[in-house]
Amino acid sequence: MKIRRYKKVNRNLNFFMTNFGFRKPYQLLTDGTFCLAALNNKVNIANDIPKYLQGEVKLITTSCAIVEMENLGPKLNGALAILKNYVLHKCGHENKNIPGFKCILSMVSNGNPNHYMVCTQDRDLQEKVRSLPGVPLIFLHMKTPTLEQPSEVSVKKAHDKTSNLAQSELDKLNELKEKEGLLLYTVYCLEPVFISMITRTIKYKAVKGHRISFNCTLDLSEKVSSVKAKMLEDLKDTMVESKVQKLTYWGHISIGTAEFLGTTFLVFLSCLGACRGMQGDGMSSMHASFAAGLAVTVAIQIFAHISGAHVNPAVTLNALIVKQIGWYHLPTYLLSQVLGSLSGASLFVSVTNTKYLEIPDDGNGVCVNAIHDDLTVFQGLLVEILLSIILNLAICSSWDARNSDKLDSVSLKIGLLVVVLNLGGAVYTGASMNPCRSFGPAVLSGDYTNHWVYWIGPIVGAAIAAVTYRVLYLKNFK
């Protein structure tokens, strides 16, 4: 794993060094959010980042970033002390009360002439940096420094720089190919939202059976950088194009299968715990509540590192609003969750005796959420909204970088929160908080009584929670 990690960072560094002139020591322009995250995750910036980048670094900040941390109060004194140890570069904003993120943006705008690498945990600042060509972005992920792959803007800028090729150089290239018997081609190092071009010269030496051994050397002459664009046109390989599609497709498959299986497990286990007939008269609502909550724990524990384990369209909407995912993720998440809901309900029906699945004349289908007879539909809707607000606020908190030191056993914590919400709300509405938890069982049983409540309630609650958290807490943190 470490070898792959260092190969990736070397590839990213080579891209910026080749195309934008970065050199050691790397200048790391750091803000307070990065220092705070490092402090909470016990990351020693001065020691760990040089090891990660495999080279000397120079830690830099601005007076605006320091003033901003001072204004946020004594709780951030630890991060402030770290930030004050760094070299202070003049930003030209003295006595202007400029927010730290705007100050840093101004330092890397206009082509990033000082070759800064931006170190930040601020998601909005990260998005702004990605829109600037030639600005590397470093952040902490899973308590580990991470150099993000070059953005599409940087890749396009690098491509534009190498688009001019003299005819004489092209003739020399063709002559070399004919005389030396060399096959030149462009290899794309493919990662999500990133294509880095490396030009390689491969000379075949021997063919043994079905195995081909060859000598690979990187042609790092001055001519290579100028012929990349022409080689892309002359030696365009359909295999490379299909690989782009394959990796993009595989990324959706990976997320989709995780959400499908997670939702399947959630619905299946929740329905098993709610099947009163199999448990007899001694079954209590606590039994079903713990089954539902710990089913969420199972899904998060298995799939959170792959897709985030939303297993809930309302949580996916929440993630979209607080910028955990993009619009292009929505179809994969939603389709997988709906199919997983049907799959989980189908598995439950297939393992349960049909006599326990029969719907009484005055009752509801097994595992189907229903509003209590003494409540109006509006009251049931309000209960689902309120429960969903609480759940999604907790989920927003788990995504917040400032809360990273409290994420141990987060799967169990979220699961127990669902248990608590079920213990309080199950008697009112069944405490769905998840359209997919209600959808599959309703389809399999054919019972759609007030089914719209279990879509509108969780979605409205998630939207309220996400907007509240983003406006009041994420914006205020800046």
C-alpha positions in Angstrom: 0.0 0.0 0.0 2.8 2.4 0.9 4.6 1.7 -2.4 1.5 2.5 -4.4 1.0 5.6 -2.3 4.5 6.9 -3.0 4.3 6.0 -6.7 1.1 8.1 -6.9 2.7 11.1 -5.1 5.8 10.9 -7.3 3.6 10.9 -10.4 1.7 13.9 -9.2 4.9 15.8 -8.3 6.5 15.0 -11.6 3.4 16.4 -13.4 3.8 19.8 -11.6 7.6 19.8 -11.9 7.5 19.1 -15.6 4.7 21.3 -16.6 4.7 24.2 -14.1 8.3 24.4 -12.9 8.0 23.3 -9.3 11.3 22.6 -7.5 12.5 21.6 -4.1 12.2 22.9 -1.5 8.4 22.8 -2.0 6.6 25.9 -0.7 3.5 24.9 1.3 1.1 27.7 1.8 -0.9 26.6 4.9 -4.0 27.9 6.5 -5.5 27.4 10.0 -7.9 24.6 9.1 -5.0 22.4 8.0 -3.1 23.0 11.3 -6.3 22.3 13.3 -6.9 19.0 11.5 -3.2 18.0 11.9 -3.4 18.8 15.7 -6.7 16.8 16.1 -5.3 13.9 14.1 -1.8 14.0 15.8 -0.1 14.6 12.5 3.3 16.3 12.8 3.3 18.6 9.7 7.0 19.5 9.8 8.1 15.8 9.9 5.3 13.9 8.1 4.9 16.0 5.0 8.6 16.1 3.9 8.6 12.3 4.2 5.4 12.0 2.2 6.7 14.4 -0.6 10.2 12.8 -0.3 11.8 16.2 -0.3 12.5 19.3 1.6 9.6 21.7 2.2 9.2 25.2 3.4 6.1 25.8 5.5 4.5 29.2 4.8 1.5 31.2 5.9 0.1 34.7 5.7 -0.7 37.4 8.3 -4.4 37.1 7.2 -4.5 33.4 8.1 -3.0 34.1 11.5 -5.4 37.0 12.3 -8.3 34.9 11.3 -7.3 32.1 13.7 -6.8 34.7 16.5 -10.3 36.0 16.0 -11.8 32.5 16.3 -11.0 32.4 20.0 -8.9 30.5 22.5 -10.2 27.0 21.5 -7.9 27.2 18.5 -4.8 28.4 20.3 -3.1 25.1 19.6 -3.5 25.3 15.9 -2.6 29.0 16.1 0.7 28.2 17.8 1.6 25.8 15.0 0.7 28.3 12.3 2.8 31.0 13.9 5.9 28.8 13.6 5.8 29.0 9.8 7.5 31.6 7.5 5.3 34.6 7.0 5.0 35.8 3.4 3.8 39.2 2.6 0.3 39.1 1.1 -0.3 42.9 0.8 -3.5 42.7 2.9 -2.1 44.2 6.1 -4.8 46.0 8.1 -7.5 45.1 5.5 -9.3 42.4 7.5 -9.3 39.9 4.6 -10.6 36.3 5.3 -7.8 33.7 5.2 -9.2 31.8 2.3 -9.4 34.9 0.1 -5.9 35.8 1.1 -4.5 32.4 0.1 -6.5 32.5 -3.2 -4.9 35.8 -4.1 -1.4 34.4 -3.4 -1.9 31.5 -5.9 -3.8 33.5 -8.6 -2.3 34.8 -11.8 -0.5 31.6 -12.6 0.9 30.9 -9.1 4.2 32.5 -9.9 5.8 31.6 -6.5 4.9 27.9 -7.0 2.9 27.5 -3.8 1.3 24.2 -2.8 -1.9 25.0 -0.9 -2.5 23.0 2.4 -6.1 23.3 3.6 -9.1 21.4 4.9 -11.5 24.1 3.9 -13.8 22.5 1.3 -14.8 25.8 -0.4 -11.1 26.8 -0.6 -10.3 23.4 -2.1 -12.9 23.9 -4.8 -11.5 27.3 -5.7 -7.9 26.0 -5.8 -9.0 23.2 -8.2 -10.3 25.8 -10.6 -6.8 27.4 -10.8 -4.2 25.8 -13.1 -0.8 24.8 -11.7 -1.8 24.9 -8.0 -1.2 21.6 -6.1 -3.6 20.9 -3.3 -2.6 19.0 -0.1 -5.1 17.9 2.6 -5.4 15.3 5.4 -7.4 12.2 4.6 -7.7 9.4 7.2 -5.0 11.1 9.3 -2.6 11.0 6.3 -1.2 13.8 4.1 -2.6 13.6 0.6 -1.4 15.4 -2.5 -4.5 15.6 -4.8 -4.2 14.6 -8.4 -3.9 17.5 -10.8 -7.2 19.0 -11.6 -8.7 19.0 -15.1 -7.8 22.7 -15.4 -4.1 21.9 -14.7 -4.1 19.0 -17.2 -5.6 21.2 -19.9 -3.2 24.0 -19.2 -0.3 21.5 -19.5 -1.7 20.2 -22.7 -2.0 23.7 -24.2 1.6 24.4 -23.4 2.8 21.5 -25.5 0.5 21.9 -28.4 2.9 23.7 -30.7 5.3 21.5 -32.6 7.6 22.5 -35.4 7.5 20.4 -38.6 11.2 19.8 -38.4 10.8 18.2 -35.0 8.0 16.0 -36.3 10.2 14.8 -39.2 13.0 13.9 -36.8 10.6 12.0 -34.7 9.3 10.0 -37.6 12.8 9.3 -38.8 13.8 8.0 -35.4 10.8 5.7 -35.4 11.7 4.2 -38.8 15.5 3.8 -38.2 15.5 2.6 -34.6 12.4 0.5 -34.8 11.0 2.3 -31.7 7.3 2.4 -30.9 6.4 5.7 -29.3 3.1 6.0 -27.5 1.4 8.0 -24.9 0.5 6.3 -21.6 -2.2 7.8 -19.6 -2.0 7.4 -15.8 -5.7 7.3 -15.1 -7.3 8.3 -11.8 -10.8 9.8 -11.1 -11.0 13.3 -12.6 -7.3 13.2 -13.7 -5.3 12.2 -16.7 -1.5 12.6 -16.5 0.4 12.1 -19.7 3.8 10.3 -19.7 5.6 9.7 -23.0 7.6 6.5 -23.0 9.9 5.0 -25.6 9.7 1.2 -25.7 12.2 -0.9 -27.5 11.3 -4.6 -28.0 14.1 -6.9 -27.2 12.8 -10.4 -27.3 9.6 -12.5 -27.6 9.4 -15.7 -25.7 6.2 -17.6 -26.3 3.3 -15.5 -25.2 5.5 -13.4 -23.0 7.1 -10.3 -24.4 10.0 -8.8 -22.5 11.0 -5.2 -23.4 13.2 -2.4 -22.3 11.3 0.7 -21.1 13.1 4.0 -20.9 11.7 7.5 -20.3 12.7 9.9 -23.1 13.2 13.0 -21.0 14.9 15.1 -23.7 13.8 18.6 -24.3 12.1 17.5 -27.5 9.7 15.1 -25.7 7.7 17.9 -23.9 7.1 19.6 -27.3 5.8 16.5 -29.1 3.3 15.2 -26.6 0.3 16.8 -28.3 1.3 15.5 -31.8 1.9 12.0 -30.5 -1.5 12.1 -29.0 -3.0 12.7 -32.5 -0.7 10.4 -34.5 -0.7 7.4 -32.1 -4.1 7.7 -30.7 -5.0 4.2 -29.4 -8.5 3.0 -29.0 -7.4 0.8 -26.1 -6.4 4.0 -24.1 -9.9 5.5 -24.8 -11.7 2.3 -23.6 -9.5 2.4 -20.5 -10.7 5.8 -19.7 -14.3 4.6 -20.1 -13.5 1.5 -18.1 -12.1 3.3 -15.1 -14.9 5.8 -15.1 -17.4 3.0 -15.4 -15.6 1.0 -12.7 -15.8 3.9 -10.3 -19.6 4.0 -10.7 -19.7 0.2 -10.4 -17.7 0.3 -7.1 -19.9 3.0 -5.6 -23.1 1.4 -7.0 -22.4 -2.1 -5.7 -21.5 -0.7 -2.2 -24.7 1.2 -2.0 -26.8 -1.7 -3.4 -25.4 -4.2 -0.9 -25.5 -1.8 2.0 -29.1 -0.9 1.4 -29.9 -4.6 0.9 -28.4 -5.5 4.2 -30.1 -2.6 5.9 -33.6 -3.5 4.7 -33.1 -7.2 5.1 -31.9 -7.0 8.7 -34.4 -4.4 9.7 -37.3 -6.5 8.4 -36.0 -9.6 10.2 -36.1 -7.7 13.4 -39.6 -6.3 12.8 -41.2 -9.6 11.9 -43.3 -10.0 15.0 -44.9 -13.3 14.0 -41.7 -15.2 14.0 -40.7 -13.8 17.4 -44.0 -14.5 19.1 -46.0 -12.3 21.5 -42.9 -11.6 23.6 -41.3 -9.4 21.1 -41.0 -5.7 22.0 -40.4 -2.5 20.0 -36.9 -2.4 21.5 -36.0 -5.5 19.6 -37.0 -3.9 16.2 -35.2 -0.6 17.2 -31.9 -2.3 17.9 -32.2 -4.4 14.8 -32.7 -1.3 12.6 -29.9 0.7 14.3 -27.3 -2.0 14.3 -28.2 -2.8 10.6 -27.0 0.8 9.9 -23.8 0.0 11.8 -23.2 -3.0 9.7 -23.7 -1.1 6.4 -21.4 1.8 7.6 -18.7 -0.5 8.9 -18.5 -2.5 5.6 -19.0 0.2 3.0 -18.3 3.6 4.4 -14.7 3.7 3.0 -16.0 2.9 -0.5 -19.1 5.0 -1.0 -19.8 6.7 2.3 -22.5 4.1 3.1 -25.4 6.5 2.6 -27.9 3.6 2.0 -30.5 6.4 2.1 -31.6 8.8 -0.6 -32.1 11.5 2.1 -28.5 11.2 3.3 -27.3 11.4 -0.4 -29.2 14.7 -0.7 -27.5 15.8 2.5 -24.1 14.9 1.1 -24.8 16.8 -2.1 -25.8 20.0 -0.3 -22.7 20.0 2.0 -20.5 19.1 -1.0 -19.5 15.6 -0.1 -20.5 14.4 -3.5 -21.3 16.0 -6.9 -24.4 16.0 -9.1 -22.9 13.4 -11.3 -22.9 10.9 -8.4 -26.7 11.2 -7.9 -27.9 8.6 -10.5 -25.5 5.9 -9.3 -26.4 6.4 -5.6 -30.2 6.7 -6.0 -30.6 3.8 -8.5 -28.4 1.5 -6.4 -30.3 2.4 -3.2 -33.7 1.8 -4.7 -32.6 -1.6 -6.2 -31.1 -2.5 -2.9 -34.3 -1.7 -1.1 -36.2 -4.1 -3.4 -33.5 -6.7 -3.0 -33.5 -6.6 0.8 -37.3 -6.8 1.0 -37.2 -9.7 -1.5 -34.7 -11.6 0.6 -36.8 -11.1 3.7 -39.9 -12.4 1.9 -38.0 -15.4 0.6 -36.8 -16.6 4.0 -40.1 -15.9 5.9 -43.0 -18.3 6.1 -46.0 -17.0 4.1 -48.4 -17.1 7.0 -46.4 -14.4 8.7 -46.5 -12.2 5.5 -50.3 -12.1 5.2 -51.8 -8.7 5.8 -54.6 -8.6 8.4 -57.8 -6.9 7.3 -57.2 -4.1 9.8 -53.4 -4.1 9.8 -50.4 -3.2 7.7 -48.0 -5.4 5.8 -45.1 -7.0 7.6 -42.1 -4.6 7.9 -44.2 -1.8 6.3 -44.0 1.6 8.1 -47.4 3.0 9.2 -48.6 6.1 11.0 -50.3 5.5 14.4 -54.1 5.4 14.2 -54.3 8.3 16.7 -52.2 10.6 14.6 -53.1 12.7 11.6 -51.0 12.3 8.4 -49.6 15.8 9.0 -48.4 14.8 12.5 -46.8 11.7 11.0 -45.1 13.7 8.4 -43.8 16.2 11.0 -42.4 13.3 13.1 -40.5 11.9 10.1 -39.1 15.4 9.3 -37.9 16.0 12.9 -36.3 12.5 13.2 -34.5 13.0 9.9 -33.2 16.4 10.9 -31.6 14.9 14.0 -30.1 12.0 12.0 -28.7 14.2 9.3 -27.3 16.8 11.6 -25.3 14.0 13.3 -24.1 12.8 9.9 -23.0 16.3 8.9 -21.1 16.4 12.1 -19.3 13.2 11.3 -18.2 14.7 7.9 -16.8 17.9 9.5 -13.0 18.0 9.7 -13.2 19.7 13.0 -14.8 16.6 14.5 -12.2 14.2 13.1 -10.8 13.4 16.6 -14.3 12.0 17.6 -14.8 9.6 14.7 -13.6 6.4 16.4 -16.3 3.8 16.1 -18.4 6.2 14.1 -20.4 3.3 12.6 -21.5 2.3 16.1 -22.3 5.8 17.1 -24.5 6.4 14.1 -26.1 3.0 14.6 -26.9 3.8 18.2 -28.4 7.1 17.2 -30.7 5.3 14.9 -31.6 3.0 17.8 -32.5 6.0 20.0 -34.6 7.6 17.2 -36.4 4.3 16.7 -37.1 3.8 20.4 -38.8 7.3 20.4 -40.4 7.4 17.0 -41.2 3.8 16.0 -44.6 3.9 17.8 -45.5 7.1 16.0 -44.6 6.4 12.3 -42.2 3.4 12.4 -39.3 5.9 12.4 -38.3 5.2 8.8 -36.0 8.3 8.2 -35.1 6.5 5.0 -37.3 6.3 1.8 -35.6 3.0 0.8 -36.4 1.4 4.2 -40.1 1.9 3.4 -40.1 1.5 -0.4 -39.0 -2.2 -0.8 -41.4 -3.6 1.9 -44.3 -1.5 0.5 -43.7 -2.8 -3.0 -43.5 -6.4 -1.9 -46.5 -6.3 0.3 -48.6 -4.0 -2.0 -49.4 -1.7 1.0 -48.9 2.0 0.0 -50.9 3.6 2.7 -49.5 7.1 3.3 -46.3 5.9 1.5 -45.5 9.4 0.3 -44.9 10.5 3.9 -41.9 8.3 4.0 -40.3 10.0 1.0 -41.2 13.6 1.6 -40.5 13.5 5.4 -36.9 12.2 5.3 -36.0 14.3 2.2 -37.3 17.5 3.7 -35.6 16.8 7.0 -32.3 16.0 5.3 -32.4 19.2 3.3 -33.2 21.3 6.3 -30.4 19.7 8.3 -27.8 20.1 5.5 -28.7 23.7 4.7 -28.6 24.6 8.4 -25.3 22.9 9.0 -23.7 24.4 5.9 -25.0 28.0 6.5 -24.6 28.2 10.3 -21.5 26.1 11.0 -19.4 25.5 7.9 -19.6 29.1 6.8 -19.1 30.4 10.3 -16.0 28.3 10.6 -14.2 30.3 8.0 
